[in-house]
Amino acid sequence: MSESAVELSGLVKRFGATTAVDGLSLRLARGQVLALLGPNGAGKTTTVEICEGFQRRDGGEVRVLGLDPATDHERLRPRIGVMPQGGGAYPGVRAEEMLALVAACAADPIDPAWLIDVLGLDGARRTPYKRLSGGQQQRLSLACALVGRPELVFLDEPTAGLDPQARRLVWELVRALRADGVSVLLTTHVMAEAEELADHVVIVDRGRVVADGSPSQLTAERPDSAQLRFRARAGLDLTELCTALPADCTLDEPTPGAYVLTGRVDPQVVSAVTAWCAQQGVLAEELHVGRRSLEDVFLELTGKELR
Ligand SMILES: Nc1ncnc2c1ncn2[C@@H]1O[C@H](COP(=O)(O)OP(=O)(O)OP(=O)(O)O)[C@@H](O)[C@H]1O
C-alpha cells in the first residue's frame, strides 16, 4: 500500500452540544485526489481544518504527511497548501502583492507572475482584493494555496461561485497537480467535480462516513443500480406503468416530464416501457440507459431534506 498523505482514524470534534465530526476515518493515498462530499453541516470543513492544523480535535488519530497537525503544525505548514472556504484577505491588498507576500514565505515558490497568468488574473494584478469579483478572489486564493509548491493541497469548495470557464480551469489545474504527484483533498457540492477529478470519494453525513470508494465503485457496486431515463409529456400514470414492469423496478418523475426508472434494466424492461408509452400514444424521447449518477447515490445515502 502506498504511503498516506492523510490518514484519519476515529476523528471526533465537538462544538458544545454539537458533534460536528463523529468518529470519522479516511485515507488519502499520496499523489491521489480525494473528494469529501456531504450535505451542509456534515462536518467537511471541520475535518479539513483539523487536518490543516487550524482546529483541535477532541478524539481520534490524525496523520498528515506523517505528522500530527495539532503538534507539528510548524513543520507541516510549508508542505501543505490551503484554499479555505470563502477565501479572505486584507481588503486593500492588490492581487499581485498578496500572492508575492505568500510566495515570500515559501522556500522554493512557483513564479507568482506565471500563476497569475495561468489563473487568468493578468488584468487584475493591481486590483485591490475588495474590488476583485468573487471568481477572481477564488482564483487568487487558489494561487496562494499553490505558490509554495505544496506536497498536499486542501481545497474547500474550490469552484463554488465560479463560472463554467473558471471551473474548467480549476479542474485542469487539479489534474496538473495530480500529474505532478501532488495529493489533493477537496470538498465540493458539485458531484460532476468529484466524478471528474477524484480517485476516491468519501461521503459524510452527520460527521460520519456513509460511503467510501472510487466514483465507479460507488455508482456501480449494486447489481440493481442501472437506470433508464426518458422524457415524455408530464404527468404519466406511473402506478399503471409500474404494473407492466418487474416488481423491483421503481419509477420517479423528479421534474415534470423527466422520468427515471431504477432497477434491473434489461431489454424486456426497455421494451415494456416503450410499449406502454406507445399504448398511451406517448413518444418516449431521449431514452438513456446508464448507471446511477454519483448524485443519485449521494441523495439515496443522505436523504433529500434540506439541512
Ligand atoms: N466554530 C464553530 N462553532 C460551533 N459550531 C460549529 C463551528 N464550526 C462548525 N460548527 C458546526 O459543526 C457542524 C459541521 O460544520 P461544518 O462547517 O464542518 O460542515 P460542512 O460539511 O463543511 O458544511 P457546508 O457544506 O455547509 O460547508 C455544523 O453543525 C456547524 O454548525
PDBQT file of the ligand as one rigid body, heavy atoms in Angstrom, charges set to zero:
ROOT
HETATM    1  N1  LIG A 401     -16.855  27.219  15.254  1.00  0.00    +0.000 N 
HETATM    2  C1  LIG A 401     -17.991  26.536  15.383  1.00  0.00    +0.000 A 
HETATM    3  N2  LIG A 401     -18.755  26.685  16.489  1.00  0.00    +0.000 NA
HETATM    4  C2  LIG A 401     -19.891  25.985  16.646  1.00  0.00    +0.000 A 
HETATM    5  N3  LIG A 401     -20.362  25.090  15.756  1.00  0.00    +0.000 NA
HETATM    6  C3  LIG A 401     -19.661  24.906  14.640  1.00  0.00    +0.000 A 
HETATM    7  C4  LIG A 401     -18.440  25.621  14.397  1.00  0.00    +0.000 A 
HETATM    8  N4  LIG A 401     -17.942  25.212  13.202  1.00  0.00    +0.000 NA
HETATM    9  C5  LIG A 401     -18.820  24.298  12.721  1.00  0.00    +0.000 A 
HETATM   10  N5  LIG A 401     -19.842  24.115  13.585  1.00  0.00    +0.000 N 
HETATM   11  C6  LIG A 401     -20.962  23.163  13.423  1.00  0.00    +0.000 C 
HETATM   12  O1  LIG A 401     -20.415  21.900  13.119  1.00  0.00    +0.000 OA
HETATM   13  C7  LIG A 401     -21.194  21.228  12.129  1.00  0.00    +0.000 C 
HETATM   14  C8  LIG A 401     -20.319  20.892  10.950  1.00  0.00    +0.000 C 
HETATM   15  O2  LIG A 401     -19.972  22.101  10.272  1.00  0.00    +0.000 OA
HETATM   16  P1  LIG A 401     -19.002  22.135   9.003  1.00  0.00    +0.000 P 
HETATM   17  O3  LIG A 401     -18.802  23.570   8.650  1.00  0.00    +0.000 OA
HETATM   18  O4  LIG A 401     -17.797  21.324   9.299  1.00  0.00    +0.000 OA
HETATM   19  O5  LIG A 401     -19.892  21.400   7.913  1.00  0.00    +0.000 OA
HETATM   20  P2  LIG A 401     -19.690  21.328   6.324  1.00  0.00    +0.000 P 
HETATM   21  O6  LIG A 401     -19.923  19.918   5.951  1.00  0.00    +0.000 OA
HETATM   22  O7  LIG A 401     -18.389  21.926   5.937  1.00  0.00    +0.000 OA
HETATM   23  O8  LIG A 401     -20.893  22.235   5.812  1.00  0.00    +0.000 OA
HETATM   24  P3  LIG A 401     -21.039  23.137   4.456  1.00  0.00    +0.000 P 
HETATM   25  O9  LIG A 401     -21.249  22.175   3.331  1.00  0.00    +0.000 OA
HETATM   26  O10 LIG A 401     -22.287  23.919   4.735  1.00  0.00    +0.000 OA
HETATM   27  O11 LIG A 401     -19.815  23.974   4.317  1.00  0.00    +0.000 OA
HETATM   28  C9  LIG A 401     -22.364  22.155  11.831  1.00  0.00    +0.000 C 
HETATM   29  O12 LIG A 401     -23.451  21.762  12.641  1.00  0.00    +0.000 OA
HETATM   30  C10 LIG A 401     -21.843  23.517  12.231  1.00  0.00    +0.000 C 
HETATM   31  O13 LIG A 401     -22.918  24.353  12.616  1.00  0.00    +0.000 OA
ENDROOT
TORSDOF 0
